[in-house]
Amino acid sequence: MSSATEEQESTPSRQAAAIQRWTKLLPGLIVTAVVTVIALLINRLQPLLSTMLVAIVLGALIGNLRQVPMSWRPGLSFSSKHLLRTGIVLLGLQISLATLAGLGWQRLVLVVVVVSVGVTATMLIGRVMKISRSLTMLVACGFSICGAAAVAGTKDVSGADEEETGTALGLVVLFGTLSIPVVPLLAGLIGLDTPQAATWAGASIHEVAQVVAAAAAIGPDALAIAVPVKLARVVCLAGVVPVLGLLARRTTQSSRQDQPSAAPQAASLDDASQAEAGSLDATSADATSGPAAAPANARPTNAQSTTAKPATANKPALIPGFVLGFLAMVVLGTFITLPAGLAGAIKIVQSATLAMAMAALGFGIQIRAMREVGLRPVLLGLIATIIVSLVALGGELLIS
């Protein structure tokens, strides 16, 4: 009787705790929803401006014009993490194995080569340029695979902090947007036909929406080739993330083995500081896990960086659950035809969740922080863009 009574008494307390948690999320969720609605309206007025791209830009504008209120941060964190993963999983339903097979084995091989060379070369060049491994990893995936979604999807396995994530997102927006007019212009100057130019656009430009905009400039028949090629690059995210996760684990283990033993007194002081930091993190978890976790217009202190990054990098996930969910949706969409109404509703949810996630991530793009990181990440982004573009162009000329 006593256990039953305790269970009945604990049920209302659990419900109250759940209501309290969701109440904390509401301000940030409302902000991202409003930004998403505005982005959708702008997209309706000008279809070449993608909802996701507009949402990122609007989030960055708001985040740089005013300090992000503490009340927004739990909702922004939820959007940038959970809504993003939901959107990526649902994106898998828009990709079928039949569509990918329709590209032909030559284009599929080209996509794998572009992604492999792009990621590998960018990682090596970033190391030579002495840019942090985590930021280099974000740039490599964002520029070689699928833009902002790849940056956000790789964040967990890379151990990147919010400043690095914001920098990578800003670079993706910058160079991907510049590619929209440049690729069609160069394709015309080189003398590429529509299939060649469309393949080049799909295999080289960062964001799906940016590919759509470039393909529209190439010609009306370009979309049918450019978008499937781009979606094939998106699928590569499922293969690259586990490899990078394994690399991150090995790097972490290697660095632990190379670290000299600290003096007992220093170790005890370090343990005490970590315990104190853990206590602070536990009391403010809702406000410290998203893109706006730090004060919006302030750079994290060295102490914050040294306590936050190891927590992410200690044991990076080898295969994140959302990657498996994405692959499952690809298989499901291949073998099961969903009713038109249900498929339309899922696409709306997928677009809305990704747009809200991108709006939240936009708040983490701080112009001052990007200026402080210097020109090296910008130069790395330029080099990565050139490498991916040249490999894609050279491969298309070989197979056509």
Buried (B, 14 or more C-beta within 10 A) or exposed (E): EEEEEEEEEEEEEEEEEEEEEEEBBBBBBEBBBBBBBBBBEBBEEEEBBBBBBBBBBBBBBBBBEEEBEEEBBBBBBBBBBBBBBBBBBBBBBBBBEEBBEEBEEBBBEBBBBBBBBBBEBBBEBBEEEEBBBBBBBBBBBBBBBBBBBBBBBBBBBBBBBBBBBBBBBBBBBBBBBBBBEBBBEBBEEEEBEBBBBBBBBBBBBBBBBBBBBBBBBBBEEBBEBBBBBBBBBBBBBBBBBBEBBBBBBEBBEEEEEEEEEEEEEEEEEEEEEBEEBEEEBEEBEBBBBBBBBBEBBEBBEEEBBEBBBEEBBEEBBBBBEBBEBBBEBBEEBBEEEEEEEEBEEBBEEBBBBBBBBBBBBBBBBBBEBBEEBEEEBBEBBBBBBEBBBEBBBBBBEEBE
